[in-house]
Amino acid sequence: MTDTSSSDVGARTPSPPPRPRASRPAPPQTTAWVGWIAFAAVLMVLIGVLHAIQGFVALFKDSYFVVTKKGFVATIDYTAWGWTHLVLGVLVALAGVALFSGRMWARVAGVVLALLSILANFTFMPAYPLWAVTLILVDTLVIYAIVVHGQEMRRA
């Protein structure tokens, strides 16, 4: 026979200590740069539209530009430049819309297309220098915003 005393009946076994939670780093705080990324996305859409306008002008009214074909860095006619700017404009605008998702592929596409936009405007500079320099500066601002603070857009 087992002897059970009255003090053992109400005794509880101690509960095991709580398991530590998996240590996840706290996500960084969203800063005001999210607004700059959104602004960069809008600028990319605007750059795309401006490229498309430049492409249409080169396609339909190549006499608008003062420089002859020999004045370019690359010897190419205005029809080819028109199609280049038109296609690049559509791609840049689509990348700007995709940038709102904050996904890595959209950021990479945005940087690559902004770099292509800079190159296209650099080679088109003899035809319309003020326009080209303006777009180069805006593209540079877009690249800066995407590269430095692009990851914050995903958390917003």
C-alpha positions in Angstrom: 0.0 0.0 0.0 1.1 3.4 -0.8 1.1 6.1 1.7 -0.2 9.4 0.3 -0.2 12.3 2.6 -2.7 15.1 2.3 0.1 17.6 1.4 1.0 15.7 -1.8 -2.5 15.6 -3.3 -2.7 19.4 -4.0 0.9 19.9 -5.0 1.5 20.9 -8.6 4.5 20.0 -10.6 6.4 23.1 -11.6 5.8 24.1 -15.2 8.8 24.1 -17.6 10.4 27.5 -18.2 9.0 29.3 -21.3 10.9 28.6 -24.5 12.7 31.6 -25.9 11.2 33.0 -29.1 13.1 32.8 -32.3 15.2 35.9 -32.3 14.2 37.9 -35.4 15.7 41.2 -36.0 13.2 44.0 -35.7 12.4 45.5 -39.1 13.9 48.9 -39.6 11.6 51.8 -39.2 10.0 53.2 -42.3 11.4 56.7 -43.0 10.5 59.6 -45.1 12.5 58.0 -47.9 9.5 56.0 -48.9 8.0 59.2 -50.2 11.2 59.7 -52.2 10.9 56.2 -53.7 7.3 56.9 -54.6 8.5 60.2 -56.1 11.2 58.3 -58.0 8.5 55.9 -59.4 6.4 58.8 -60.6 9.5 60.4 -62.1 10.2 57.2 -63.9 6.7 57.2 -65.4 7.3 60.9 -66.4 10.7 60.0 -67.9 9.0 57.3 -69.9 6.4 59.6 -71.2 9.1 62.2 -72.1 11.1 59.5 -73.9 8.0 58.5 -75.8 7.3 62.2 -76.8 10.9 62.5 -77.9 10.6 59.3 -79.9 7.4 60.5 -81.7 9.0 63.8 -82.6 12.1 62.0 -84.0 9.8 59.7 -86.0 7.3 62.2 -87.4 9.2 65.5 -87.5 13.0 64.9 -87.7 13.5 68.4 -89.1 12.7 69.6 -85.5 16.2 68.7 -84.4 19.0 71.0 -85.6 21.9 68.6 -85.6 22.5 66.5 -88.7 23.1 62.7 -88.5 26.8 63.3 -88.7 26.7 65.4 -85.5 25.8 62.4 -83.3 28.2 60.2 -81.4 26.7 57.2 -83.2 25.8 57.5 -86.9 22.1 56.6 -86.8 19.1 58.3 -88.4 16.2 59.9 -86.5 13.8 57.1 -87.3 16.0 54.6 -85.4 16.4 57.1 -82.5 12.7 57.6 -82.5 12.0 53.9 -82.1 14.8 53.7 -79.5 13.3 56.5 -77.4 9.7 55.2 -77.9 10.5 51.6 -76.7 12.8 52.8 -73.9 10.0 55.2 -72.8 7.5 52.5 -72.5 9.9 50.2 -70.6 10.9 53.0 -68.2 7.3 53.9 -67.6 6.4 50.3 -66.9 9.3 50.0 -64.5 8.2 53.1 -62.7 4.7 51.6 -62.2 6.3 48.3 -61.0 8.6 50.2 -58.6 5.5 50.9 -56.4 5.5 47.2 -55.5 8.8 47.5 -53.8 10.0 44.2 -55.2 13.7 43.6 -55.9 13.2 42.8 -59.6 11.4 46.2 -60.0 14.2 48.0 -58.3 16.8 46.3 -60.5 14.8 47.0 -63.6 14.4 50.6 -62.6 18.1 51.1 -62.1 19.1 49.3 -65.3 16.5 51.2 -67.4 17.5 54.5 -65.8 21.1 53.8 -66.8 20.0 53.0 -70.3 18.0 56.2 -70.3 21.2 58.1 -69.3 23.1 56.5 -72.1 20.4 57.2 -74.7 20.2 60.9 -73.6 24.0 61.2 -73.5 24.2 60.1 -77.2 21.2 62.2 -78.1 22.7 65.3 -76.4 23.9 67.0 -79.7 20.3 67.1 -81.0 18.7 68.6 -77.9 21.2 69.4 -75.1 18.9 71.0 -72.5 16.3 68.2 -72.7 19.0 65.5 -72.5 20.8 67.0 -69.6 17.5 67.5 -67.7 16.6 63.8 -68.2 20.1 62.7 -67.2 19.8 64.6 -63.9 16.4 63.2 -63.2 17.6 59.7 -64.0 20.5 60.2 -61.6 18.1 61.2 -58.9 16.0 58.2 -59.6 19.0 55.8 -59.4 20.1 57.4 -56.1 16.7 57.0 -54.5 16.3 53.4 -55.6 19.7 52.2 -54.7 20.1 53.9 -51.4 16.5 53.5 -49.9 14.7 51.2 -52.3 14.2 48.4 -49.7 12.1 50.7 -47.5 9.3 50.8 -50.1 8.5 47.1 -49.5 7.7 47.7 -45.8 5.5 50.7 -46.4 
